[in-house]
């Protein structure tokens, strides 16, 4: 049985004081949540303060991106060891906004994924099709290529093999997020059925030993009022949430429902 996982991706929102205020307010609202894992991914400048603020809470800390190199002349970039040092457990990799605005390819995502695992960070690897691709009936083709290339060397060559290239234990560290680009920040959510179809497809691509254990999150206009029906689907194991994760009551509303 996979435990539900609610992750907030704050994107480029929240100054330090806003972030501290959020944590102060959200902590009591989610203090009793034990049936879900919870995570917030603030921008880099506030991570260190968040480490202190979230201490002794049931909300984990993650980053929104990382570089694949450990250190070096990469102006403006942040490495895995730096994220570990400020208390990050998780890192989002290959978000569609990184792909769309910053030229991240599946090859880069693959390097980042390997670097995250090497540095003991728990990667949340994002995939998702554009509106044009969905309308052209290319969704499954695009998703398969994203998974195949992003997980290159981590899934065996025949792609439905044993997963021997990545230790079976390592797969327990990986989360996948399906985020259809047309549903992100648009208020237009994939229907639970549409999301379930892609989630089941993604699961079918994973090594069979691990397929039932890997959590697959849905992202794209998840809100307190649609979270329950999405999470009711068998292959949807949580949410990666942007806008609705920015307000304490709203984040809590994603985490507290029955
Ligand atoms: P919204 O929840 O704002 O649509 O964003 C989804 C997302 O991109 C989370 O990573």
py3Dmol code that shows the C-alpha trace and the ligand (Angstrom):
import py3Dmol

protein = """\
ATOM      1  CA  UNK A   1       0.000   0.000   0.000  1.00  0.00           C
ATOM      2  CA  UNK A   2       1.531   3.334  -1.051  1.00  0.00           C
ATOM      3  CA  UNK A   3       1.237   6.204   1.410  1.00  0.00           C
ATOM      4  CA  UNK A   4      -0.249   9.361  -0.103  1.00  0.00           C
ATOM      5  CA  UNK A   5       2.251  12.143  -0.660  1.00  0.00           C
ATOM      6  CA  UNK A   6       1.313  15.835  -0.823  1.00  0.00           C
ATOM      7  CA  UNK A   7       4.084  18.060  -2.122  1.00  0.00           C
ATOM      8  CA  UNK A   8       3.937  21.836  -2.462  1.00  0.00           C
ATOM      9  CA  UNK A   9       6.053  23.402  -5.196  1.00  0.00           C
ATOM     10  CA  UNK A  10       6.236  27.068  -4.323  1.00  0.00           C
ATOM     11  CA  UNK A  11       7.965  28.003  -7.578  1.00  0.00           C
ATOM     12  CA  UNK A  12       9.231  31.629  -7.476  1.00  0.00           C
ATOM     13  CA  UNK A  13       7.039  32.689  -4.567  1.00  0.00           C
ATOM     14  CA  UNK A  14       7.649  33.631  -0.920  1.00  0.00           C
ATOM     15  CA  UNK A  15      10.211  35.864   0.676  1.00  0.00           C
ATOM     16  CA  UNK A  16      11.766  34.704   3.917  1.00  0.00           C
ATOM     17  CA  UNK A  17       9.215  36.440   6.136  1.00  0.00           C
ATOM     18  CA  UNK A  18       6.308  35.123   4.064  1.00  0.00           C
ATOM     19  CA  UNK A  19       7.730  31.612   4.207  1.00  0.00           C
ATOM     20  CA  UNK A  20       8.248  31.731   7.974  1.00  0.00           C
ATOM     21  CA  UNK A  21       4.732  32.991   8.407  1.00  0.00           C
ATOM     22  CA  UNK A  22       3.392  30.148   6.265  1.00  0.00           C
ATOM     23  CA  UNK A  23       5.175  27.527   8.339  1.00  0.00           C
ATOM     24  CA  UNK A  24       4.015  29.027  11.607  1.00  0.00           C
ATOM     25  CA  UNK A  25       0.420  28.889  10.444  1.00  0.00           C
ATOM     26  CA  UNK A  26       0.488  25.540   8.676  1.00  0.00           C
ATOM     27  CA  UNK A  27       2.181  23.501  11.394  1.00  0.00           C
ATOM     28  CA  UNK A  28      -0.798  23.275  13.770  1.00  0.00           C
ATOM     29  CA  UNK A  29      -3.179  22.692  10.855  1.00  0.00           C
ATOM     30  CA  UNK A  30      -1.359  19.544   9.747  1.00  0.00           C
ATOM     31  CA  UNK A  31       0.064  18.419  13.080  1.00  0.00           C
ATOM     32  CA  UNK A  32      -2.242  15.397  13.255  1.00  0.00           C
ATOM     33  CA  UNK A  33      -1.661  14.173   9.709  1.00  0.00           C
ATOM     34  CA  UNK A  34      -0.114  10.715   9.838  1.00  0.00           C
ATOM     35  CA  UNK A  35      -1.700   9.061   6.799  1.00  0.00           C
ATOM     36  CA  UNK A  36       0.211  11.182   4.265  1.00  0.00           C
ATOM     37  CA  UNK A  37       3.751  12.321   3.690  1.00  0.00           C
ATOM     38  CA  UNK A  38       3.953  16.105   3.311  1.00  0.00           C
ATOM     39  CA  UNK A  39       6.584  18.250   1.658  1.00  0.00           C
ATOM     40  CA  UNK A  40       7.203  21.864   0.748  1.00  0.00           C
ATOM     41  CA  UNK A  41       9.719  22.991  -1.864  1.00  0.00           C
ATOM     42  CA  UNK A  42      10.517  26.675  -1.313  1.00  0.00           C
ATOM     43  CA  UNK A  43      12.920  28.778  -3.399  1.00  0.00           C
ATOM     44  CA  UNK A  44      16.644  28.397  -2.638  1.00  0.00           C
ATOM     45  CA  UNK A  45      17.158  31.553  -0.534  1.00  0.00           C
ATOM     46  CA  UNK A  46      14.760  30.436   2.183  1.00  0.00           C
ATOM     47  CA  UNK A  47      15.740  26.762   2.445  1.00  0.00           C
ATOM     48  CA  UNK A  48      18.129  27.222   5.304  1.00  0.00           C
ATOM     49  CA  UNK A  49      15.589  29.099   7.439  1.00  0.00           C
ATOM     50  CA  UNK A  50      12.961  26.528   6.544  1.00  0.00           C
ATOM     51  CA  UNK A  51      15.191  23.783   7.887  1.00  0.00           C
ATOM     52  CA  UNK A  52      14.974  25.393  11.339  1.00  0.00           C
ATOM     53  CA  UNK A  53      11.323  26.336  11.002  1.00  0.00           C
ATOM     54  CA  UNK A  54      10.251  22.802  10.045  1.00  0.00           C
ATOM     55  CA  UNK A  55      12.320  21.074  12.691  1.00  0.00           C
ATOM     56  CA  UNK A  56      10.118  18.788  14.786  1.00  0.00           C
ATOM     57  CA  UNK A  57       7.319  19.027  12.258  1.00  0.00           C
ATOM     58  CA  UNK A  58       5.854  16.341  10.021  1.00  0.00           C
ATOM     59  CA  UNK A  59       6.464  18.435   6.874  1.00  0.00           C
ATOM     60  CA  UNK A  60       9.627  17.623   4.926  1.00  0.00           C
ATOM     61  CA  UNK A  61      11.797  20.060   3.000  1.00  0.00           C
ATOM     62  CA  UNK A  62      12.748  19.890  -0.664  1.00  0.00           C
ATOM     63  CA  UNK A  63      14.284  21.987  -3.419  1.00  0.00           C
ATOM     64  CA  UNK A  64      12.871  22.799  -6.837  1.00  0.00           C
ATOM     65  CA  UNK A  65      15.973  22.075  -8.881  1.00  0.00           C
ATOM     66  CA  UNK A  66      19.654  21.164  -8.661  1.00  0.00           C
ATOM     67  CA  UNK A  67      22.701  20.999 -10.886  1.00  0.00           C
ATOM     68  CA  UNK A  68      24.143  17.608 -11.719  1.00  0.00           C
ATOM     69  CA  UNK A  69      27.729  18.576 -10.914  1.00  0.00           C
ATOM     70  CA  UNK A  70      28.910  18.584  -7.333  1.00  0.00           C
ATOM     71  CA  UNK A  71      30.720  21.912  -7.594  1.00  0.00           C
ATOM     72  CA  UNK A  72      32.464  24.116 -10.133  1.00  0.00           C
ATOM     73  CA  UNK A  73      32.165  27.165 -12.346  1.00  0.00           C
ATOM     74  CA  UNK A  74      28.410  27.080 -12.932  1.00  0.00           C
ATOM     75  CA  UNK A  75      27.271  30.581 -12.065  1.00  0.00           C
ATOM     76  CA  UNK A  76      23.847  30.716 -10.528  1.00  0.00           C
ATOM     77  CA  UNK A  77      23.558  26.981  -9.965  1.00  0.00           C
ATOM     78  CA  UNK A  78      23.121  24.936  -6.792  1.00  0.00           C
ATOM     79  CA  UNK A  79      24.472  21.428  -6.165  1.00  0.00           C
ATOM     80  CA  UNK A  80      23.173  18.340  -4.388  1.00  0.00           C
ATOM     81  CA  UNK A  81      25.582  18.612  -1.432  1.00  0.00           C
ATOM     82  CA  UNK A  82      24.501  22.240  -0.930  1.00  0.00           C
ATOM     83  CA  UNK A  83      20.875  21.155  -0.748  1.00  0.00           C
ATOM     84  CA  UNK A  84      21.671  18.365   1.685  1.00  0.00           C
ATOM     85  CA  UNK A  85      23.562  20.835   3.869  1.00  0.00           C
ATOM     86  CA  UNK A  86      20.462  23.011   4.298  1.00  0.00           C
ATOM     87  CA  UNK A  87      18.262  20.095   5.237  1.00  0.00           C
ATOM     88  CA  UNK A  88      16.641  19.132   1.933  1.00  0.00           C
ATOM     89  CA  UNK A  89      15.416  15.565   1.727  1.00  0.00           C
ATOM     90  CA  UNK A  90      13.784  15.869  -1.681  1.00  0.00           C
ATOM     91  CA  UNK A  91      14.477  17.602  -4.972  1.00  0.00           C
ATOM     92  CA  UNK A  92      12.133  18.208  -7.898  1.00  0.00           C
ATOM     93  CA  UNK A  93      13.781  17.329 -11.201  1.00  0.00           C
ATOM     94  CA  UNK A  94      12.701  18.146 -14.740  1.00  0.00           C
ATOM     95  CA  UNK A  95       9.688  20.286 -13.921  1.00  0.00           C
ATOM     96  CA  UNK A  96       7.987  21.352 -17.144  1.00  0.00           C
ATOM     97  CA  UNK A  97       8.836  24.995 -16.412  1.00  0.00           C
ATOM     98  CA  UNK A  98      12.517  24.013 -16.267  1.00  0.00           C
ATOM     99  CA  UNK A  99      12.083  22.157 -19.539  1.00  0.00           C
ATOM    100  CA  UNK A 100      10.102  24.962 -21.187  1.00  0.00           C
ATOM    101  CA  UNK A 101      11.939  28.097 -20.010  1.00  0.00           C
ATOM    102  CA  UNK A 102      15.422  26.837 -19.176  1.00  0.00           C
ATOM    103  CA  UNK A 103      16.016  24.291 -21.906  1.00  0.00           C
ATOM    104  CA  UNK A 104      16.145  21.181 -19.752  1.00  0.00           C
ATOM    105  CA  UNK A 105      16.153  18.063 -21.850  1.00  0.00           C
ATOM    106  CA  UNK A 106      15.540  14.464 -20.869  1.00  0.00           C
ATOM    107  CA  UNK A 107      19.311  13.983 -21.022  1.00  0.00           C
ATOM    108  CA  UNK A 108      19.856  16.714 -18.427  1.00  0.00           C
ATOM    109  CA  UNK A 109      17.035  15.311 -16.320  1.00  0.00           C
ATOM    110  CA  UNK A 110      18.776  11.929 -16.432  1.00  0.00           C
ATOM    111  CA  UNK A 111      22.051  13.445 -15.208  1.00  0.00           C
ATOM    112  CA  UNK A 112      20.275  15.304 -12.430  1.00  0.00           C
ATOM    113  CA  UNK A 113      18.376  12.195 -11.374  1.00  0.00           C
ATOM    114  CA  UNK A 114      21.603  10.215 -11.066  1.00  0.00           C
ATOM    115  CA  UNK A 115      23.270  13.084  -9.178  1.00  0.00           C
ATOM    116  CA  UNK A 116      20.339  13.315  -6.768  1.00  0.00           C
ATOM    117  CA  UNK A 117      20.556   9.593  -5.997  1.00  0.00           C
ATOM    118  CA  UNK A 118      24.331   9.866  -5.558  1.00  0.00           C
ATOM    119  CA  UNK A 119      23.846  12.628  -3.020  1.00  0.00           C
ATOM    120  CA  UNK A 120      21.076  10.865  -1.109  1.00  0.00           C
ATOM    121  CA  UNK A 121      18.392  13.261  -2.209  1.00  0.00           C
ATOM    122  CA  UNK A 122      14.965  11.826  -2.992  1.00  0.00           C
ATOM    123  CA  UNK A 123      14.128  12.842  -6.561  1.00  0.00           C
ATOM    124  CA  UNK A 124      10.663  13.756  -7.787  1.00  0.00           C
ATOM    125  CA  UNK A 125      10.969  13.386 -11.551  1.00  0.00           C
ATOM    126  CA  UNK A 126       8.388  15.293 -13.604  1.00  0.00           C
ATOM    127  CA  UNK A 127       6.918  14.312 -16.944  1.00  0.00           C
ATOM    128  CA  UNK A 128       3.953  15.625 -18.899  1.00  0.00           C
ATOM    129  CA  UNK A 129       2.659  16.452 -22.345  1.00  0.00           C
ATOM    130  CA  UNK A 130       1.741  19.816 -23.848  1.00  0.00           C
ATOM    131  CA  UNK A 131      -1.750  20.679 -25.054  1.00  0.00           C
ATOM    132  CA  UNK A 132      -0.654  20.313 -28.659  1.00  0.00           C
ATOM    133  CA  UNK A 133       0.761  16.858 -27.974  1.00  0.00           C
ATOM    134  CA  UNK A 134      -2.450  15.775 -26.234  1.00  0.00           C
ATOM    135  CA  UNK A 135      -4.589  17.077 -29.074  1.00  0.00           C
ATOM    136  CA  UNK A 136      -2.405  15.204 -31.564  1.00  0.00           C
ATOM    137  CA  UNK A 137      -2.893  11.979 -29.579  1.00  0.00           C
ATOM    138  CA  UNK A 138       0.787  11.886 -28.725  1.00  0.00           C
ATOM    139  CA  UNK A 139       0.438  11.814 -24.936  1.00  0.00           C
ATOM    140  CA  UNK A 140       1.578   8.229 -24.340  1.00  0.00           C
ATOM    141  CA  UNK A 141       4.377   8.481 -26.888  1.00  0.00           C
ATOM    142  CA  UNK A 142       5.716  11.657 -25.248  1.00  0.00           C
ATOM    143  CA  UNK A 143       5.419  10.251 -21.740  1.00  0.00           C
ATOM    144  CA  UNK A 144       7.131   7.008 -22.713  1.00  0.00           C
ATOM    145  CA  UNK A 145      10.048   8.910 -24.267  1.00  0.00           C
ATOM    146  CA  UNK A 146      10.347  11.165 -21.227  1.00  0.00           C
ATOM    147  CA  UNK A 147      10.417   8.181 -18.868  1.00  0.00           C
ATOM    148  CA  UNK A 148      12.720   6.116 -21.059  1.00  0.00           C
ATOM    149  CA  UNK A 149      15.244   8.937 -21.536  1.00  0.00           C
ATOM    150  CA  UNK A 150      15.003  10.494 -18.083  1.00  0.00           C
ATOM    151  CA  UNK A 151      15.564   7.092 -16.468  1.00  0.00           C
ATOM    152  CA  UNK A 152      18.220   5.996 -18.959  1.00  0.00           C
ATOM    153  CA  UNK A 153      20.593   3.453 -17.381  1.00  0.00           C
ATOM    154  CA  UNK A 154      18.207   3.126 -14.474  1.00  0.00           C
ATOM    155  CA  UNK A 155      15.775   0.928 -16.336  1.00  0.00           C
ATOM    156  CA  UNK A 156      17.131  -2.012 -18.294  1.00  0.00           C
ATOM    157  CA  UNK A 157      17.507  -1.862 -22.022  1.00  0.00           C
ATOM    158  CA  UNK A 158      14.307  -3.659 -22.901  1.00  0.00           C
ATOM    159  CA  UNK A 159      12.568  -1.148 -20.649  1.00  0.00           C
ATOM    160  CA  UNK A 160      10.251  -3.665 -19.076  1.00  0.00           C
ATOM    161  CA  UNK A 161      13.041  -5.723 -17.653  1.00  0.00           C
ATOM    162  CA  UNK A 162      14.161  -6.443 -14.172  1.00  0.00           C
ATOM    163  CA  UNK A 163      15.376  -2.998 -13.203  1.00  0.00           C
ATOM    164  CA  UNK A 164      18.727  -4.581 -12.441  1.00  0.00           C
ATOM    165  CA  UNK A 165      20.652  -1.456 -13.429  1.00  0.00           C
ATOM    166  CA  UNK A 166      19.215   0.384 -10.498  1.00  0.00           C
ATOM    167  CA  UNK A 167      19.235  -1.508  -7.231  1.00  0.00           C
ATOM    168  CA  UNK A 168      15.686  -2.377  -6.339  1.00  0.00           C
ATOM    169  CA  UNK A 169      16.185  -0.509  -3.052  1.00  0.00           C
ATOM    170  CA  UNK A 170      17.067   2.658  -4.937  1.00  0.00           C
ATOM    171  CA  UNK A 171      13.687   2.680  -6.589  1.00  0.00           C
ATOM    172  CA  UNK A 172      12.100   3.167  -3.173  1.00  0.00           C
ATOM    173  CA  UNK A 173      13.735   6.624  -3.211  1.00  0.00           C
ATOM    174  CA  UNK A 174      12.131   7.718  -6.461  1.00  0.00           C
ATOM    175  CA  UNK A 175       8.869   9.575  -6.953  1.00  0.00           C
ATOM    176  CA  UNK A 176       7.446  10.390 -10.371  1.00  0.00           C
ATOM    177  CA  UNK A 177       5.110  13.326 -11.020  1.00  0.00           C
ATOM    178  CA  UNK A 178       2.760  13.433 -13.983  1.00  0.00           C
ATOM    179  CA  UNK A 179       2.043  17.071 -14.746  1.00  0.00           C
ATOM    180  CA  UNK A 180       0.228  17.745 -18.010  1.00  0.00           C
ATOM    181  CA  UNK A 181       1.574  21.126 -19.115  1.00  0.00           C
ATOM    182  CA  UNK A 182      -1.901  22.292 -20.173  1.00  0.00           C
ATOM    183  CA  UNK A 183      -3.182  21.825 -16.623  1.00  0.00           C
ATOM    184  CA  UNK A 184      -0.419  23.700 -14.800  1.00  0.00           C
ATOM    185  CA  UNK A 185      -1.517  27.031 -13.385  1.00  0.00           C
ATOM    186  CA  UNK A 186      -4.455  27.140 -15.781  1.00  0.00           C
ATOM    187  CA  UNK A 187      -7.207  26.062 -13.427  1.00  0.00           C
ATOM    188  CA  UNK A 188      -7.868  23.298 -15.952  1.00  0.00           C
ATOM    189  CA  UNK A 189      -7.360  19.989 -14.151  1.00  0.00           C
ATOM    190  CA  UNK A 190      -7.009  16.683 -15.931  1.00  0.00           C
ATOM    191  CA  UNK A 191     -10.082  14.676 -15.085  1.00  0.00           C
ATOM    192  CA  UNK A 192      -9.407  11.898 -12.582  1.00  0.00           C
ATOM    193  CA  UNK A 193      -9.941   9.437 -15.448  1.00  0.00           C
ATOM    194  CA  UNK A 194      -7.461  11.198 -17.744  1.00  0.00           C
ATOM    195  CA  UNK A 195      -4.863  11.338 -14.991  1.00  0.00           C
ATOM    196  CA  UNK A 196      -5.460   7.714 -13.953  1.00  0.00           C
ATOM    197  CA  UNK A 197      -4.965   6.538 -17.536  1.00  0.00           C
ATOM    198  CA  UNK A 198      -1.521   8.154 -17.769  1.00  0.00           C
ATOM    199  CA  UNK A 199      -0.511   7.123 -14.246  1.00  0.00           C
ATOM    200  CA  UNK A 200      -1.329   3.483 -15.000  1.00  0.00           C
ATOM    201  CA  UNK A 201       0.632   3.758 -18.239  1.00  0.00           C
ATOM    202  CA  UNK A 202       3.665   5.189 -16.411  1.00  0.00           C
ATOM    203  CA  UNK A 203       3.469   2.371 -13.877  1.00  0.00           C
ATOM    204  CA  UNK A 204       3.368  -0.177 -16.681  1.00  0.00           C
ATOM    205  CA  UNK A 205       6.717   1.170 -17.910  1.00  0.00           C
ATOM    206  CA  UNK A 206       8.515   0.631 -14.604  1.00  0.00           C
ATOM    207  CA  UNK A 207      10.457  -2.506 -13.722  1.00  0.00           C
ATOM    208  CA  UNK A 208       7.871  -4.965 -12.502  1.00  0.00           C
ATOM    209  CA  UNK A 209       9.614  -5.580  -9.163  1.00  0.00           C
ATOM    210  CA  UNK A 210       9.153  -1.969  -8.185  1.00  0.00           C
ATOM    211  CA  UNK A 211       6.170  -0.773 -10.185  1.00  0.00           C
ATOM    212  CA  UNK A 212       3.696  -1.210  -7.337  1.00  0.00           C
ATOM    213  CA  UNK A 213       5.946   0.586  -4.872  1.00  0.00           C
ATOM    214  CA  UNK A 214       6.828   3.771  -6.762  1.00  0.00           C
ATOM    215  CA  UNK A 215       4.621   6.733  -5.964  1.00  0.00           C
ATOM    216  CA  UNK A 216       3.244   8.664  -8.913  1.00  0.00           C
ATOM    217  CA  UNK A 217       1.944  12.138  -8.072  1.00  0.00           C
ATOM    218  CA  UNK A 218      -0.466  14.151 -10.169  1.00  0.00           C
ATOM    219  CA  UNK A 219       0.196  17.873 -10.698  1.00  0.00           C
ATOM    220  CA  UNK A 220      -1.851  20.512 -12.501  1.00  0.00           C
ATOM    221  CA  UNK A 221      -4.405  22.704 -10.740  1.00  0.00           C
ATOM    222  CA  UNK A 222      -4.872  20.391  -7.763  1.00  0.00           C
ATOM    223  CA  UNK A 223      -6.945  22.185  -5.117  1.00  0.00           C
ATOM    224  CA  UNK A 224      -8.680  21.281  -1.873  1.00  0.00           C
ATOM    225  CA  UNK A 225     -11.970  20.916  -3.762  1.00  0.00           C
ATOM    226  CA  UNK A 226     -10.731  18.422  -6.363  1.00  0.00           C
ATOM    227  CA  UNK A 227      -8.038  16.599  -4.403  1.00  0.00           C
ATOM    228  CA  UNK A 228     -10.300  13.894  -3.017  1.00  0.00           C
ATOM    229  CA  UNK A 229     -11.624  12.631  -6.347  1.00  0.00           C
ATOM    230  CA  UNK A 230      -8.140  12.644  -7.883  1.00  0.00           C
ATOM    231  CA  UNK A 231      -6.640  10.746  -4.950  1.00  0.00           C
ATOM    232  CA  UNK A 232      -9.415   8.166  -5.132  1.00  0.00           C
ATOM    233  CA  UNK A 233      -7.895   6.779  -8.334  1.00  0.00           C
ATOM    234  CA  UNK A 234      -5.809   3.646  -7.801  1.00  0.00           C
ATOM    235  CA  UNK A 235      -2.606   4.845  -9.477  1.00  0.00           C
ATOM    236  CA  UNK A 236      -2.636   8.426  -8.160  1.00  0.00           C
ATOM    237  CA  UNK A 237      -0.506   8.478  -5.035  1.00  0.00           C
ATOM    238  CA  UNK A 238      -0.451  12.156  -4.190  1.00  0.00           C
ATOM    239  CA  UNK A 239      -0.158  15.628  -5.616  1.00  0.00           C
ATOM    240  CA  UNK A 240       2.563  18.025  -6.703  1.00  0.00           C
ATOM    241  CA  UNK A 241       0.820  21.313  -6.158  1.00  0.00           C
ATOM    242  CA  UNK A 242       1.739  24.862  -7.123  1.00  0.00           C
ATOM    243  CA  UNK A 243      -0.798  27.625  -6.518  1.00  0.00           C
ATOM    244  CA  UNK A 244      -2.870  25.837  -3.880  1.00  0.00           C
ATOM    245  CA  UNK A 245       0.233  25.122  -1.787  1.00  0.00           C
ATOM    246  CA  UNK A 246       0.950  28.792  -1.148  1.00  0.00           C
ATOM    247  CA  UNK A 247      -1.675  29.461   1.494  1.00  0.00           C
ATOM    248  CA  UNK A 248      -1.569  27.591   4.830  1.00  0.00           C
ATOM    249  CA  UNK A 249      -5.314  26.781   4.880  1.00  0.00           C
ATOM    250  CA  UNK A 250      -5.234  25.627   1.303  1.00  0.00           C
ATOM    251  CA  UNK A 251      -2.119  23.440   1.748  1.00  0.00           C
ATOM    252  CA  UNK A 252      -3.710  21.994   4.865  1.00  0.00           C
ATOM    253  CA  UNK A 253      -6.891  21.366   2.876  1.00  0.00           C
ATOM    254  CA  UNK A 254      -4.867  19.192   0.482  1.00  0.00           C
ATOM    255  CA  UNK A 255      -3.455  17.198   3.370  1.00  0.00           C
ATOM    256  CA  UNK A 256      -6.514  16.855   5.569  1.00  0.00           C
ATOM    257  CA  UNK A 257      -9.400  15.200   3.788  1.00  0.00           C
ATOM    258  CA  UNK A 258     -11.151  11.870   4.240  1.00  0.00           C
TER     259      UNK A 258
END
"""
ligand_1 = """\
10
LIG
P -0.501 24.434 -10.181
O -0.947 23.582 -9.022
O -0.380 25.880 -9.828
O -1.287 24.160 -11.411
O 1.020 23.967 -10.502
C 1.279 22.634 -10.694
C 2.748 22.455 -10.711
O 3.412 22.805 -11.666
C 3.382 21.850 -9.524
O 4.710 21.525 -9.760
"""
view = py3Dmol.view(width=600, height=400)
view.addModel(protein, "pdb")
view.setStyle({"model": 0}, {"cartoon": {"style": "trace"}})
view.addModel(ligand_1, "xyz")
view.setStyle({"model": 1}, {"stick": {}})
view.zoomTo()
view.show()
